[in-house]
Amino acid sequence: MLYRQMECFLAVARLGNLSRAAEEMFLTQPTLTARLKGLEEEVGDQLFVRTSRGMRLTDAGREFVPFAERSVESFKDGKRRLAEMRGGSGGRLVLGASPGVGTYALPGLLERFVGAYPNVSVSVRTGHSEEILAMTLAEEVQLGLTRSMRHPEIESLPLYDDELVLVVDPGHRFTARGSAELPELAEEQLIFYDTQSSYYEQTSEMFRNAGLREELRSMEVDNIEAAKRMVEHRLGIAFLPQSAILRSVSAGNLSMIGVEDIPPMSRQMVALKRRDVPASGPVAAFLELADQMAEAETREHLSPALAAEFESLQLIDLFT
């Protein structure tokens, strides 16, 4: 209401005439007069003097004009800013991402997003899945990009499925065959990474179910990149997320090997969002873009030669 009162004040100050100002504001004169009186009561001073020639500003009214102009303009700027945010063309996007998502998925997705919405300011925080969940709950981030997690105050919006695949160095005996049997893996040194991750749990469970866990020779590192380098230097073989190894496979630094008689191992990557916070502005735009990319045609078998090209084109091409 105060904004409307100041709009009326500025119209009368500019036109010097009550009836013309009322016509411009699409108001009746009594309504316009009531708004002016309300504003004078609010500021505690008389702003106009009625004369035979119309409405004249008092000294207090002249002093108040620039403040009213700035207030009205600031209000309009605020409305424009909110409209930009609703449309995704402005505002700020704060994301939390687990290491795998932040390193391998997010750059390609943000390349698309920033290209489409260059005026949105983007911030990214990283942490393990539990930390990302805590950040989302505390509203330190608007979206948490990580593996699927359950919490009554959180909804998980699917992004993509990331498959675990076996990789070896190009000179390995498995490379020529392109496949291996599970018992053969027990003869190799296994490189495990991040013992707190769900990938480690899945791999360990697979070997336990096959009765091979106790027979394994293993080396443990704390991140995917270290595991890749260990494999490249012929220190062992590893099950790694497909999203993390496509570029290395394409470059000829690693070979992707099929393993017979094991079920596919993958985990769903999601965007975590508080249920009580509506997805609007940049958040809605980001989710819509991710959904559009995930709807692209999936490829069950991605050749190493095409991997690098697809990596820069579609999120789903990179992860399937």
matplotlib code that plots the C-alpha trace (Angstrom):
import matplotlib.pyplot as plt

x = [0.0, 2.9, 4.3, 0.9, 0.7, 4.2, 3.2, 0.2, 2.4, 4.8, 2.1, 0.5, 3.9, 4.7, 1.3, 0.3, -3.3, -5.4, -7.9, -5.2, -3.2, -6.3, -7.0, -3.4, -3.5, -6.9, -8.3, -11.2, -10.2, -11.5, -9.3, -6.3, -6.9, -7.2, -3.9, -2.2, -3.6, -2.4, 1.1, 1.1, 0.1, 2.8, 5.6, 4.2, 4.2, 2.0, 3.2, 0.9, -1.0, -4.2, -4.3, -6.5, -4.0, -3.9, -1.7, 1.6, 4.4, 5.2, 8.9, 8.5, 7.0, 9.9, 12.4, 10.5, 10.3, 13.8, 13.3, 9.9, 11.5, 14.2, 11.8, 9.5, 12.4, 13.9, 10.5, 10.4, 13.9, 13.0, 10.0, 12.2, 14.8, 12.1, 10.8, 14.3, 14.6, 11.3, 12.4, 15.9, 17.6, 19.0, 19.6, 21.8, 22.1, 23.9, 24.7, 26.2, 27.9, 29.6, 33.1, 32.2, 29.3, 31.2, 34.2, 32.6, 29.0, 28.6, 31.0, 29.2, 25.8, 26.9, 28.4, 24.9, 23.2, 25.6, 25.3, 21.5, 21.4, 24.5, 23.2, 22.8, 25.5, 26.6, 28.3, 29.3, 30.2, 31.5, 31.3, 30.5, 26.8, 25.9, 27.5, 25.5, 22.3, 23.1, 23.8, 20.5, 18.6, 20.2, 19.5, 23.1, 22.6, 19.5, 20.2, 22.4, 23.7, 24.7, 23.6, 20.0, 19.3, 16.2, 15.0, 11.4, 12.1, 13.9, 12.8, 15.2, 14.8, 16.6, 19.4, 21.2, 22.4, 26.1, 27.4, 30.4, 32.7, 36.0, 39.0, 42.5, 45.6, 45.7, 48.5, 46.7, 45.8, 42.1, 42.3, 42.8, 39.8, 37.6, 36.1, 37.0, 35.4, 34.9, 37.3, 40.0, 39.8, 40.9, 44.2, 44.7, 45.5, 42.3, 42.4, 39.7, 38.9, 37.0, 36.0, 33.1, 31.4, 28.5, 30.7, 33.1, 30.2, 28.8, 32.2, 32.9, 29.5, 30.0, 33.2, 31.7, 28.7, 31.2, 33.2, 36.3, 36.6, 39.2, 41.4, 41.8, 45.0, 44.0, 45.3, 43.2, 43.2, 40.9, 39.7, 38.8, 41.6, 44.2, 42.6, 42.7, 46.4, 47.2, 45.5, 47.3, 50.6, 49.8, 49.5, 46.1, 42.6, 39.6, 35.8, 35.2, 32.1, 31.7, 31.3, 34.8, 36.7, 35.2, 37.8, 40.7, 39.3, 38.9, 42.5, 43.7, 45.0, 42.5, 40.5, 36.9, 36.4, 33.2, 32.9, 30.9, 28.2, 27.8, 24.7, 25.1, 26.3, 25.1, 23.8, 21.3, 22.5, 19.9, 19.2, 18.2, 15.7, 13.9, 10.2, 9.0, 11.0, 9.4, 11.7, 11.6, 13.9, 17.4, 16.6, 13.7, 15.7, 18.6, 16.3, 14.5, 17.8, 19.0, 15.7, 15.9, 19.4, 18.5, 15.6, 18.1, 18.4, 20.4, 23.2, 23.7, 27.2, 29.3, 32.4, 35.6, 36.1, 32.9, 33.1, 35.0, 32.6, 29.5, 31.1, 30.7, 27.3, 24.8, 24.8, 23.0, 25.6, 28.3, 26.7, 25.1]
y = [0.0, 2.4, 1.8, 2.8, 5.9, 7.0, 6.3, 8.6, 11.2, 11.3, 11.5, 14.5, 16.1, 15.8, 16.9, 19.4, 18.4, 16.0, 15.1, 14.5, 12.4, 10.3, 9.7, 8.6, 6.3, 4.9, 5.9, 8.1, 11.4, 10.4, 7.3, 9.3, 11.9, 9.2, 7.7, 11.1, 11.7, 8.2, 8.9, 12.3, 10.5, 8.0, 10.5, 12.9, 16.0, 17.9, 17.2, 19.3, 22.6, 22.9, 26.2, 27.7, 26.5, 22.9, 21.0, 22.5, 20.7, 22.0, 22.3, 18.9, 17.5, 18.8, 17.2, 13.9, 13.6, 12.1, 9.6, 8.5, 8.2, 6.0, 3.9, 3.4, 2.6, 0.2, -1.6, -1.9, -3.2, -5.8, -7.0, -7.2, -9.2, -11.7, -12.0, -12.8, -15.4, -17.0, -17.2, -18.5, -15.5, -14.1, -14.8, -17.3, -21.1, -22.7, -26.4, -29.1, -32.0, -35.3, -35.7, -38.0, -35.8, -32.6, -33.8, -35.8, -34.9, -31.3, -29.5, -30.7, -29.9, -26.4, -25.8, -26.1, -24.3, -21.3, -21.1, -20.9, -18.7, -16.5, -14.1, -16.6, -16.6, -20.2, -21.5, -25.1, -26.8, -30.3, -33.1, -36.7, -37.8, -37.4, -33.9, -32.9, -34.1, -32.0, -28.9, -29.4, -29.8, -26.6, -24.8, -24.0, -25.3, -25.2, -28.6, -31.5, -33.6, -37.0, -40.7, -41.4, -40.8, -40.9, -38.3, -37.3, -33.6, -34.3, -35.3, -37.0, -36.0, -38.6, -37.3, -40.4, -43.9, -44.4, -47.9, -49.5, -51.0, -52.9, -51.1, -52.4, -51.0, -51.4, -54.0, -56.2, -59.8, -59.0, -56.3, -58.5, -60.7, -57.7, -59.8, -61.7, -64.2, -63.3, -65.9, -64.6, -61.2, -62.8, -63.5, -59.8, -56.9, -54.9, -51.2, -49.9, -46.3, -44.4, -47.2, -45.0, -44.9, -47.0, -48.2, -49.8, -51.5, -52.9, -54.2, -55.8, -57.5, -58.9, -60.6, -61.8, -63.3, -65.2, -66.4, -64.5, -61.6, -63.2, -64.2, -60.7, -58.8, -55.1, -51.6, -48.8, -45.1, -42.3, -41.0, -42.1, -40.2, -41.9, -45.3, -44.5, -43.6, -46.8, -48.8, -46.9, -47.7, -51.4, -51.6, -53.4, -53.4, -51.5, -51.2, -47.5, -45.4, -45.3, -41.5, -41.2, -43.3, -42.6, -39.9, -42.1, -45.0, -42.7, -41.5, -45.1, -44.9, -47.5, -50.4, -51.2, -54.9, -56.9, -59.3, -62.5, -63.8, -60.7, -58.5, -54.8, -52.6, -49.0, -46.3, -43.6, -40.1, -37.5, -33.9, -33.5, -30.8, -29.8, -30.7, -27.4, -25.2, -24.8, -25.2, -21.8, -19.5, -20.9, -24.1, -24.9, -24.0, -26.2, -29.2, -28.7, -28.7, -31.8, -33.5, -32.6, -33.9, -37.1, -37.7, -37.9, -41.3, -43.7, -45.8, -49.2, -49.6, -46.5, -47.0, -45.5, -43.7, -41.8, -41.3, -38.0, -36.5, -37.6, -36.3, -32.7, -33.2, -34.9, -35.8, -39.1, -39.9, -39.5, -41.7, -44.6]
z = [0.0, 0.8, -2.7, -4.2, -2.0, -3.3, -6.9, -6.4, -4.6, -7.5, -10.1, -8.4, -7.8, -11.5, -12.9, -10.2, -10.8, -8.8, -11.5, -14.2, -11.7, -10.8, -14.5, -15.1, -12.2, -13.2, -9.8, -8.6, -7.0, -3.6, -3.7, -4.8, -2.1, 0.5, -0.5, -0.3, 3.2, 4.2, 3.0, 4.9, 8.1, 7.5, 7.1, 9.6, 7.4, 4.9, 1.4, -0.7, -0.6, -2.6, -4.6, -7.2, -9.8, -8.5, -6.1, -5.0, -3.1, 0.3, 1.4, 3.0, -0.2, -2.3, 0.1, 0.0, -3.8, -4.5, -1.7, -3.1, -6.6, -5.3, -3.4, -6.3, -8.7, -6.1, -5.8, -9.6, -9.7, -7.1, -9.2, -12.3, -10.4, -9.1, -12.6, -13.8, -11.1, -11.9, -15.5, -14.6, -16.3, -13.1, -9.5, -7.8, -7.8, -4.9, -5.4, -3.2, -5.0, -4.0, -5.4, -8.2, -9.4, -9.0, -10.9, -13.7, -14.2, -13.1, -15.4, -18.5, -17.0, -15.9, -19.3, -20.7, -17.9, -17.9, -21.7, -21.4, -18.3, -18.3, -15.7, -13.0, -10.4, -9.6, -6.4, -5.8, -2.5, -2.3, 0.3, 0.8, 0.5, 4.1, 4.1, 1.0, 2.7, 5.8, 3.6, 1.9, 5.1, 6.5, 3.3, 2.8, -0.7, -2.9, -4.5, -3.4, -6.2, -4.9, -4.6, -3.8, -0.1, 2.0, 4.5, 5.4, 4.7, 1.4, -2.0, -4.4, -8.1, -10.4, -12.6, -14.0, -13.2, -13.0, -13.7, -12.2, -14.8, -14.7, -16.1, -16.8, -18.4, -22.3, -22.1, -19.7, -20.6, -20.3, -22.9, -25.9, -24.9, -23.8, -21.0, -17.9, -15.5, -11.9, -10.4, -12.7, -10.9, -7.7, -9.3, -9.8, -7.4, -7.0, -6.5, -4.2, -3.6, -0.9, 1.5, 2.7, -0.7, -1.9, -4.8, -2.4, -0.6, -3.9, -5.1, -1.8, -1.7, -5.2, -4.2, -0.8, -2.6, -4.9, -1.9, -3.1, -0.7, 1.5, -1.4, -2.8, -2.9, -2.7, -2.6, -1.2, -2.2, -1.2, -4.6, -8.1, -9.9, -7.7, -8.5, -12.3, -12.1, -10.2, -12.9, -15.7, -14.0, -14.0, -10.2, -10.4, -11.9, -10.6, -10.7, -11.3, -12.2, -16.0, -15.8, -14.5, -17.0, -20.5, -21.3, -20.2, -22.3, -25.3, -24.9, -24.8, -21.2, -19.9, -21.3, -20.2, -19.7, -19.4, -16.5, -17.1, -14.7, -12.5, -12.3, -13.4, -10.6, -10.6, -8.3, -9.0, -8.8, -7.7, -6.9, -3.2, -2.5, 0.7, 0.3, 1.8, -0.6, -4.0, -7.0, -8.7, -10.6, -11.3, -9.3, -11.6, -14.7, -13.6, -12.9, -16.2, -18.1, -16.4, -17.1, -20.8, -21.1, -19.3, -21.8, -24.7, -26.4, -24.2, -25.5, -24.0, -25.4, -25.8, -28.0, -26.7, -30.0, -29.5, -25.7, -25.8, -28.3, -26.4, -23.2, -24.4, -25.9, -23.6, -19.9, -20.6, -23.3, -20.7, -18.1, -20.0]

ax = plt.figure().add_subplot(projection="3d")
ax.plot(x, y, z, "-o")
ax.set_aspect("equal")
plt.show()
